Amino acid sequence: MADVDSSQEPRRSQREKKQRSHFVSVDSTLLKRKRSDETTDASDNEEGDSPDTGSDHDAADVEDEFDAPKPKQKSPSKPGRKPKGPPPAKKPRVAKKSVAIKAPAKVSAPKPKKTTTKPTTTTRRARQNPAAAAGFDAEKVAQDTKISGDNPLFNAIMNPAAALQSTVEDYLESLSRAPGLSLAELVNCILRTCGCNDTVNGDEVVDYDGVVDALDNFTEGLKKDDSPIYPLTSKLPVFKRFRNSLSEFLERLIASSAELGSLYTSDLMATLQTWVVAMSSSQLRSFRHTATVIALEVETALCDVAAAVEKEAEVVGRQREGERKRKAAANKGKGGTAREKELESKAAEIRERRANLAEFLKEFVDGVFVHRYRDLDPNIRSECVRAMGLWFKKYPAHFLDGAYLRYVGWVLSDAQTQVRLEAVRALALAYDQTAYIGAAALQHFTERFKPRLVEMAVGDTELPVRVAVVQVLQAIDGHGLLEDEQRERLCLLLFDEEARVRKAVGGFVRGVWEECVEERLVGKKPNSRDRQRIQFKALGILLVKWGRALDKAASDVDSEDDENDLGEGPSKRTKLQEVTTLLGSERKGRVPLAVEALWDELEPLRDWDKLLDMLLLDHSAGGEDSSTGGQDSGIGGTGIDEAWRLEESEEAVLLEMLIAVLRKARADVVGAKKGEDESLDSAITRALIKALPRLFVKHQTDDNRMADVLLLPQLMNLDLYLEMRMMTAYANIWEDINKQFLSHSSPVVLTNTVATIRYMMDATSLSNTNSTKIIELEDELATSLRDAIAGRDEIEIASFSEDEVLCLYAICARLGALVGIRDMTAWMEEDEGGKQSSAWDILSALTERGRLGYKEEELMVDRALHVLALHIIWKARNLTAAVDLNSAEQQFQNRLREQRDSLIEKLLEFAVGTQSNTAEGVRRAAFQNLMNLHILFCPAQSMASDGSRLPTASLPLSLDDEVQYRCAGFIQAEIERYADELEFSVPAPAGGSEEDEESDGSQSGDDVNAKQTKGGSGKRRQHGGKDSVARPTSRSQLEKEYAFMGVIATFLRAIRAGVIHFRHSVTILTHYGRLGPAFDMCSKVIVEILREEGMYKDNGAVVVEIVCQALSDSFTLVIEGIVHTEDHTVALAKLLASCLVIRGAQLSIVRKLDGPHIVKIHTTALSWIGKKLVTYESSKNKKARNRAILFFKALLPLLSSVDSRDALTIKAHLDQVIAQGRLEISATAKPWDPYRAYEKRLATAMSKDKGNRPLCSMNQHAHV
């Protein structure tokens, strides 16, 4: 007993310290008894101050340090533990004088404080005060949680004010005095942690053969409770800190027991392992989860102890080697010295402890981790993987081995996001152990799993996982373990759509860039200027290379994009050029995204002035290495060093990068120190004043680069021209811009030019020059337009050469761009007193050529119609709301009406006419302009929000029913055309819907789940191009979707404005779920319209008609095999169900469509499908009949708001339809399952209590 007491001595001083911290839970008589033990407090005080790094101590310190854990008392239990350490080893402790007598042994004690529970440890010890302790009521907690409060260890863990170190020390002392009862107390604590109130006694706890039976009895009792509470998952506030407290308790228990030797000499580990391993295999989740967590936490604490023992072994090994060398130097005999014998004894004792620890570690891994890392519960799986990551960090010498790494690799394909994320984080901790990167196990693991890691970085659907994987791959690449192809795939993430991914890959890209720079510096001795230019050159090389890789990937998806370089103006003659014109000058391409991601990684990016200087050089003329001569600006005869000479593609990329860098620099100084933003703007402006003329001259022949140059004036403070008295230079900039506007027809160039013109027009201090130059530009446009048609009398039918058509298109495109930002109504109607044809007349004549249907004139007519429509819109702004008009106002109104009606007539003929041979692009443009003009002059939109009359009310415009039906037909044709294109771009499905559903449902297993469900929702693309999940991937497909959605959105706006009756919305609803999420958003807007019309405007009958028509048309696509699954119709039904009822809090029905209308929907749909079923039955077409039965799936969601009386009516009609059709419905046949489900739902609705019917119906609200 004395030996046991003495083994507790090292903690005495700490316990006295806790007394000074006002912790009063320890019995004072116990303290008095402990103070009378043999060991002095002086050694303890010194021990408490000793540092953690025992390996740095001198030989004498280390020699004495390991006498501490030597005292081991034989335990009556634990029969398998032979090596106990001889009792005589305890004797020297009495004579110990060293102040650092136990430092190495204590290395394991402070270690756990470095884990995630460190804050808890510090806070918990600081909060020891009677007031805090009094605030914890164990009885009240027991009542609230229904967990017995009879276990002091569990109460200590629950108590936020408890000092867990004192609890652990008291427990270990009781363990030495009464092992059976103490072990029972620990196991009972674990049972309470599982939410179990059963108890084991001192005999039962060590009856290892009866553990399984005892646990079976415990779990049988808990199974009777439907929702047992256990702390690890409970949301009760009292358990908020439980997990951290449990972790801290277990860490301190293992560390302190190792320090005192009881970890090796007592039955603590044997008992803990026996019970926890058995509990971890329980079918009850509370037992399985809790036991797994406890086992993992104990294993983590053991890793700290084992790592400390490894350090001790290293130190003793060095001491023994040093002693042998000293002995050899002194030429002593073969007999070992006392020092050698002592070190040998210490080494043997350490080997014994290492063997024990290795056994402990293996037991928990084999007994718990190996089985639970693949548990059905994803929380348990993530706990296991997270713990493995901690083991990699704490004890890499043991766990960074293929036998353990493989488990993490296997769960990289887990279906659950959290598990995959923990696996990646575990690998991050593994690769942080740089000393072990070269180990064969880690090398083999990397080779095996790096393709999977790259795949996750590129394609995982969860953003946190992708970001974490990128960081792991960056660590792998830091050791040169990635292939070139894999590195390039990662670098392409610099252009990823997710900003966090782009930011995460920035560090990886920096490493690749640095390698490229070093390659170009080989054999060079550049000065600082040339080094920086080489850095820019390297960045340009990489951006061009990665851009081409992306282009190649896109061309593999769509070959039409193979030769289309972004922004290549005239070389791209397609009908979808309008897409580019609408993107705006503020668009962000690849390079700006790269600049944002690399801004904090690459310092040269901030040196915009050096980049500008480099771009001003003429790189087309190569020269010898003359990088050391000339001026920094490279002006005048300075040679171009081949090390940094730019290719044309690289120069284009760096020019785009310059704009992005300038924008980023300006954005960063917003809100900075006063005057800093003005200083930067001034510096940029002064530099660009000198550079712009040269850039215009240098890049005037290249559309792509000129589009970027035209953006630069928008980054300048134009008022500086006036302050610096450089008005001539400002006028020259205007001339350069006008010149580019009149010489280019690229949509990108025109868009950027008009944006710059608008920016310059806003500079009021320069208004005189602005007015002069814009008038000159308008005159040049008028002259070019008249010259283009000079000498032709009948423009409508005249013959134009291909060059003339291109010229006219360019003029119309320029006019469309300029009219979009400037009121040019006077210019459009200027005819110089009848001497010249006005622009309106010329453009009107050109639009008449749309009737001819010439494909090559499609873009020209499109742009001309656009200009004319904009002219009407601009002119309408000058209308007056007054009723009494003077002669001038009346004349203006009549002229506008005349122009508008003539244009409307053309648009009607082109869009929905029956005699016109209009080209597809012209038809689309005419429809959109027609809808826009009708929306502007719609009678329903003639009143302002304040009730005043709008000026457009004087010129109302409406569409008759026939034209509306034609417009709906045009939309139907557009939808069918786009659906055919979408289906053509995606492989067709392999089989029918039923077969596909069977195959999908039968798939299982980790691999299948990982590949198909890790996207979060788990929904997969099932049926080729008709599925809404199939998204456009190539530029051509995106352009087609953009143009298509432009038409659909215009039609939708016309419905909302009242131009088109909302009954024509059936055309859009029919195709819900087929054409992508953007199209589906339009359907959701229509549902809002139907809800308002049906419930607030008493148009329920029309809503019924629309709902029935939409459902039948949608399912007709299924019946006819156009769509291969009924999922789209079911999704439409769920969407339409929301327009039948408005729900409030807790899904209560606030308002709903009148009952007869809901009944009408069902009876109409049942009659329709009944006729289909009868037809297929009579023709013996079972396949079509089975497909038609699926329609009942779509009717199910529409029953959500049906009351019992209405359900009875619907059921009667259903029976009538079945009887009249003489349909035989099998009670067991699987194809009739949808019908039986519908019938069952009706029966449920009929059984509802009539008193629970909704309070608000249409009739009631009508009376209100």
Secondary structure as the mmCIF struct_conf table of DSSP 4:
data_model
#
loop_
_struct_conf.conf_type_id
_struct_conf.id
_struct_conf.beg_label_comp_id
_struct_conf.beg_label_asym_id
_struct_conf.beg_label_seq_id
_struct_conf.end_label_comp_id
_struct_conf.end_label_asym_id
_struct_conf.end_label_seq_id
HELX_RH_AL_P HELX_RH_AL_P1 ALA A 2 GLN A 8
HELX_RH_3T_P HELX_RH_3T_P1 GLU A 9 ARG A 11
HELX_RH_AL_P HELX_RH_AL_P2 ARG A 12 ARG A 20
TURN_TY1_P TURN_TY1_P1 SER A 21 HIS A 22
BEND BEND1 VAL A 26 VAL A 26
HELX_RH_AL_P HELX_RH_AL_P3 SER A 28 ARG A 35
TURN_TY1_P TURN_TY1_P2 SER A 36 SER A 36
BEND BEND2 ASP A 37 THR A 39
HELX_RH_AL_P HELX_RH_AL_P4 ASP A 41 ASP A 49
BEND BEND3 SER A 50 SER A 50
BEND BEND4 ASP A 52 ASP A 52
HELX_RH_3T_P HELX_RH_3T_P2 GLY A 54 ASP A 56
BEND BEND5 HIS A 57 HIS A 57
HELX_RH_AL_P HELX_RH_AL_P5 ALA A 59 GLU A 65
TURN_TY1_P TURN_TY1_P3 PHE A 66 ASP A 67
BEND BEND6 ALA A 68 PRO A 69
HELX_LH_PP_P HELX_LH_PP_P1 GLN A 73 SER A 75
BEND BEND7 PRO A 76 SER A 77
TURN_TY1_P TURN_TY1_P4 PRO A 79 GLY A 80
HELX_RH_3T_P HELX_RH_3T_P3 PRO A 87 ALA A 95
TURN_TY1_P TURN_TY1_P5 VAL A 99 PRO A 104
HELX_RH_3T_P HELX_RH_3T_P4 ALA A 105 SER A 108
TURN_TY1_P TURN_TY1_P6 ALA A 109 PRO A 110
HELX_RH_3T_P HELX_RH_3T_P5 LYS A 111 LYS A 114
BEND BEND8 THR A 115 THR A 115
TURN_TY1_P TURN_TY1_P7 THR A 116 THR A 117
HELX_RH_AL_P HELX_RH_AL_P6 LYS A 118 ALA A 126
TURN_TY1_P TURN_TY1_P8 ARG A 127 ARG A 127
HELX_RH_AL_P HELX_RH_AL_P7 PRO A 130 ALA A 134
TURN_TY1_P TURN_TY1_P9 GLY A 135 GLY A 135
HELX_RH_AL_P HELX_RH_AL_P8 ALA A 138 THR A 145
TURN_TY1_P TURN_TY1_P10 LYS A 146 LYS A 146
HELX_RH_AL_P HELX_RH_AL_P9 PRO A 152 MET A 158
TURN_TY1_P TURN_TY1_P11 PRO A 160 ALA A 161
HELX_RH_AL_P HELX_RH_AL_P10 LEU A 164 ARG A 177
HELX_RH_AL_P HELX_RH_AL_P11 PRO A 179 THR A 193
TURN_TY1_P TURN_TY1_P12 CYS A 194 GLY A 195
HELX_RH_AL_P HELX_RH_AL_P12 GLY A 202 VAL A 205
TURN_TY1_P TURN_TY1_P13 VAL A 206 VAL A 206
HELX_RH_3T_P HELX_RH_3T_P6 TYR A 208 GLY A 210
HELX_RH_AL_P HELX_RH_AL_P13 VAL A 211 LYS A 223
TURN_TY1_P TURN_TY1_P14 LYS A 224 LYS A 224
BEND BEND9 ASP A 225 SER A 227
TURN_TY1_P TURN_TY1_P15 PRO A 231 THR A 233
HELX_RH_3T_P HELX_RH_3T_P7 PRO A 237 PHE A 239
TURN_TY1_P TURN_TY1_P16 LYS A 240 ARG A 241
HELX_RH_AL_P HELX_RH_AL_P14 PHE A 242 LEU A 260
TURN_TY1_P TURN_TY1_P17 GLY A 261 GLY A 261
HELX_RH_AL_P HELX_RH_AL_P15 SER A 262 THR A 265
BEND BEND10 SER A 266 ASP A 267
HELX_RH_AL_P HELX_RH_AL_P16 LEU A 268 MET A 279
TURN_TY1_P TURN_TY1_P18 SER A 280 SER A 281
BEND BEND11 GLN A 283 LEU A 284
HELX_RH_AL_P HELX_RH_AL_P17 ARG A 285 ALA A 329
TURN_TY1_P TURN_TY1_P19 ALA A 330 ASN A 331
BEND BEND12 LYS A 334 GLY A 335
HELX_LH_PP_P HELX_LH_PP_P2 GLY A 336 THR A 337
HELX_RH_AL_P HELX_RH_AL_P18 ALA A 338 PHE A 364
HELX_RH_PI_P HELX_RH_PI_P1 VAL A 365 PHE A 369
HELX_RH_AL_P HELX_RH_AL_P19 VAL A 370 ARG A 372
TURN_TY1_P TURN_TY1_P20 TYR A 373 ARG A 374
BEND BEND13 LEU A 376 ASP A 377
HELX_RH_AL_P HELX_RH_AL_P20 PRO A 378 LYS A 394
HELX_RH_AL_P HELX_RH_AL_P21 PRO A 396 PHE A 399
BEND BEND14 LEU A 400 ASP A 401
HELX_RH_AL_P HELX_RH_AL_P22 GLY A 402 TRP A 410
HELX_RH_3T_P HELX_RH_3T_P8 VAL A 411 SER A 413
BEND BEND15 ALA A 415 GLN A 416
HELX_RH_AL_P HELX_RH_AL_P23 THR A 417 TYR A 431
TURN_TY1_P TURN_TY1_P21 ASP A 432 ASP A 432
HELX_RH_3T_P HELX_RH_3T_P9 THR A 434 TYR A 436
TURN_TY1_P TURN_TY1_P22 ILE A 437 GLY A 438
BEND BEND16 ALA A 439 ALA A 439
HELX_RH_AL_P HELX_RH_AL_P24 ALA A 440 GLY A 459
BEND BEND17 THR A 461 THR A 461
HELX_RH_AL_P HELX_RH_AL_P25 LEU A 463 ASP A 477
TURN_TY1_P TURN_TY1_P23 GLY A 478 GLY A 480
BEND BEND18 LEU A 482 LEU A 482
HELX_RH_AL_P HELX_RH_AL_P26 ASP A 484 CYS A 491
HELX_RH_3T_P HELX_RH_3T_P10 LEU A 492 PHE A 495
BEND BEND19 GLU A 497 GLU A 497
HELX_RH_AL_P HELX_RH_AL_P27 ALA A 499 ALA A 504
TURN_TY1_P TURN_TY1_P24 VAL A 505 VAL A 505
HELX_RH_AL_P HELX_RH_AL_P28 GLY A 506 LEU A 521
TURN_TY1_P TURN_TY1_P25 VAL A 522 GLY A 523
HELX_RH_AL_P HELX_RH_AL_P29 SER A 528 VAL A 557
HELX_RH_3T_P HELX_RH_3T_P11 SER A 559 ASP A 561
TURN_TY1_P TURN_TY1_P26 ASP A 562 GLU A 563
TURN_TY1_P TURN_TY1_P27 LEU A 566 GLY A 567
HELX_RH_3T_P HELX_RH_3T_P12 GLY A 569 SER A 571
TURN_TY1_P TURN_TY1_P28 LYS A 575 GLN A 577
HELX_RH_AL_P HELX_RH_AL_P30 GLU A 578 THR A 581
TURN_TY1_P TURN_TY1_P29 LEU A 582 LEU A 582
BEND BEND20 LEU A 583 LEU A 583
TURN_TY1_P TURN_TY1_P30 SER A 585 GLU A 586
HELX_RH_AL_P HELX_RH_AL_P31 ARG A 590 LEU A 598
TURN_TY1_P TURN_TY1_P31 TRP A 599 GLU A 601
HELX_RH_3T_P HELX_RH_3T_P13 GLU A 603 ARG A 606
HELX_RH_AL_P HELX_RH_AL_P32 TRP A 608 LEU A 616
BEND BEND21 LEU A 617 LEU A 617
TURN_TY1_P TURN_TY1_P32 HIS A 619 SER A 620
BEND BEND22 ALA A 621 ALA A 621
BEND BEND23 ASP A 625 ASP A 625
TURN_TY1_P TURN_TY1_P33 SER A 627 THR A 628
BEND BEND24 GLY A 629 GLY A 630
TURN_TY1_P TURN_TY1_P34 ASP A 632 SER A 633
BEND BEND25 GLY A 636 GLY A 637
TURN_TY1_P TURN_TY1_P35 GLU A 642 TRP A 644
HELX_LH_PP_P HELX_LH_PP_P3 ARG A 645 GLU A 647
HELX_RH_AL_P HELX_RH_AL_P33 GLU A 648 ASP A 668
TURN_TY1_P TURN_TY1_P36 VAL A 669 GLY A 671
BEND BEND26 ALA A 672 LYS A 673
TURN_TY1_P TURN_TY1_P37 LYS A 674 GLY A 675
HELX_RH_AL_P HELX_RH_AL_P34 GLU A 676 HIS A 699
TURN_TY1_P TURN_TY1_P38 GLN A 700 THR A 701
HELX_RH_AL_P HELX_RH_AL_P35 ASP A 703 VAL A 709
TURN_TY1_P TURN_TY1_P39 LEU A 710 LEU A 711
HELX_RH_3T_P HELX_RH_3T_P14 LEU A 712 LEU A 715
BEND BEND27 MET A 716 MET A 716
TURN_TY1_P TURN_TY1_P40 LEU A 718 LEU A 718
HELX_RH_AL_P HELX_RH_AL_P36 ASP A 719 GLU A 723
TURN_TY1_P TURN_TY1_P41 MET A 724 ARG A 725
HELX_RH_AL_P HELX_RH_AL_P37 MET A 727 SER A 743
HELX_RH_AL_P HELX_RH_AL_P38 PRO A 747 MET A 761
TURN_TY1_P TURN_TY1_P42 ASP A 762 ASP A 762
HELX_RH_3T_P HELX_RH_3T_P15 THR A 764 LEU A 766
HELX_RH_AL_P HELX_RH_AL_P39 SER A 767 ALA A 788
TURN_TY1_P TURN_TY1_P43 ILE A 789 GLY A 791
BEND BEND28 ASP A 793 ASP A 793
TURN_TY1_P TURN_TY1_P44 ILE A 795 ILE A 797
HELX_RH_AL_P HELX_RH_AL_P40 GLU A 802 VAL A 819
TURN_TY1_P TURN_TY1_P45 GLY A 820 ILE A 821
BEND BEND29 ARG A 822 ARG A 822
HELX_RH_AL_P HELX_RH_AL_P41 THR A 825 GLU A 829
TURN_TY1_P TURN_TY1_P46 GLU A 832 LYS A 835
BEND BEND30 GLN A 836 GLN A 836
HELX_RH_AL_P HELX_RH_AL_P42 ALA A 839 GLU A 848
HELX_RH_3T_P HELX_RH_3T_P16 ARG A 849 LEU A 852
TURN_TY1_P TURN_TY1_P47 GLY A 853 GLY A 853
HELX_RH_3T_P HELX_RH_3T_P17 LYS A 855 GLU A 857
HELX_RH_AL_P HELX_RH_AL_P43 GLU A 858 ALA A 876
TURN_TY1_P TURN_TY1_P48 ARG A 877 ASN A 878
BEND BEND31 VAL A 883 ASP A 884
HELX_RH_AL_P HELX_RH_AL_P44 SER A 887 VAL A 912
BEND BEND32 THR A 914 GLN A 915
HELX_RH_AL_P HELX_RH_AL_P45 GLU A 920 LEU A 936
TURN_TY1_P TURN_TY1_P49 PHE A 937 PHE A 937
HELX_RH_3T_P HELX_RH_3T_P18 PRO A 939 GLN A 941
STRN STRN1 MET A 943 MET A 943
TURN_TY1_P TURN_TY1_P50 SER A 945 ASP A 946
BEND BEND33 GLY A 947 GLY A 947
HELX_LH_PP_P HELX_LH_PP_P4 SER A 948 SER A 948
STRN STRN2 ARG A 949 ARG A 949
HELX_LH_PP_P HELX_LH_PP_P5 LEU A 950 LEU A 950
HELX_RH_3T_P HELX_RH_3T_P19 PRO A 951 SER A 954
BEND BEND34 LEU A 955 LEU A 955
HELX_RH_AL_P HELX_RH_AL_P46 ASP A 961 SER A 985
BEND BEND35 VAL A 986 VAL A 986
HELX_LH_PP_P HELX_LH_PP_P6 PRO A 987 PRO A 989
BEND BEND36 ALA A 990 GLY A 991
HELX_RH_AL_P HELX_RH_AL_P47 SER A 993 SER A 1002
BEND BEND37 GLY A 1005 GLY A 1005
HELX_RH_AL_P HELX_RH_AL_P48 ASP A 1006 THR A 1013
TURN_TY1_P TURN_TY1_P51 LYS A 1014 GLY A 1015
BEND BEND38 GLY A 1016 SER A 1017
BEND BEND39 HIS A 1023 HIS A 1023
HELX_RH_3T_P HELX_RH_3T_P20 GLY A 1024 LYS A 1026
BEND BEND40 ASP A 1027 ASP A 1027
TURN_TY1_P TURN_TY1_P52 SER A 1028 VAL A 1029
BEND BEND41 SER A 1034 SER A 1034
HELX_RH_AL_P HELX_RH_AL_P49 ARG A 1035 ALA A 1057
TURN_TY1_P TURN_TY1_P53 GLY A 1058 GLY A 1058
BEND BEND42 VAL A 1059 ILE A 1060
HELX_RH_3T_P HELX_RH_3T_P21 PHE A 1062 SER A 1065
HELX_RH_AL_P HELX_RH_AL_P50 VAL A 1066 LEU A 1069
TURN_TY1_P TURN_TY1_P54 THR A 1070 ARG A 1074
BEND BEND43 LEU A 1075 LEU A 1075
HELX_RH_AL_P HELX_RH_AL_P51 PRO A 1077 TYR A 1096
BEND BEND44 LYS A 1097 ASP A 1098
HELX_RH_AL_P HELX_RH_AL_P52 GLY A 1100 ILE A 1119
TURN_TY1_P TURN_TY1_P55 GLU A 1120 GLY A 1121
BEND BEND45 ILE A 1122 HIS A 1124
TURN_TY1_P TURN_TY1_P56 GLU A 1126 GLU A 1126
HELX_RH_AL_P HELX_RH_AL_P53 ASP A 1127 ALA A 1137
TURN_TY1_P TURN_TY1_P57 SER A 1138 CYS A 1139
BEND BEND46 LEU A 1140 LEU A 1140
STRN STRN3 VAL A 1141 ARG A 1143
HELX_RH_3T_P HELX_RH_3T_P22 ALA A 1145 LEU A 1147
STRN STRN4 ILE A 1149 LYS A 1152
HELX_RH_AL_P HELX_RH_AL_P54 GLY A 1155 SER A 1178
TURN_TY1_P TURN_TY1_P58 SER A 1179 LYS A 1180
HELX_RH_AL_P HELX_RH_AL_P55 LYS A 1182 ILE A 1189
TURN_TY1_P TURN_TY1_P59 LEU A 1190 LEU A 1190
HELX_RH_AL_P HELX_RH_AL_P56 PHE A 1191 LEU A 1195
HELX_RH_3T_P HELX_RH_3T_P23 LEU A 1196 LEU A 1199
TURN_TY1_P TURN_TY1_P60 SER A 1200 SER A 1201
HELX_RH_AL_P HELX_RH_AL_P57 SER A 1204 GLY A 1221
TURN_TY1_P TURN_TY1_P61 ARG A 1222 ARG A 1222
BEND BEND47 ALA A 1227 THR A 1228
HELX_RH_3T_P HELX_RH_3T_P24 LYS A 1230 TRP A 1232
HELX_RH_AL_P HELX_RH_AL_P58 ASP A 1233 MET A 1246
TURN_TY1_P TURN_TY1_P62 SER A 1247 SER A 1247
BEND BEND48 LYS A 1248 LYS A 1248
HELX_RH_3T_P HELX_RH_3T_P25 LYS A 1250 ASN A 1252
BEND BEND49 ARG A 1253 ARG A 1253
BEND BEND50 LEU A 1255 LEU A 1255
HELX_RH_AL_P HELX_RH_AL_P59 MET A 1258 HIS A 1263
#
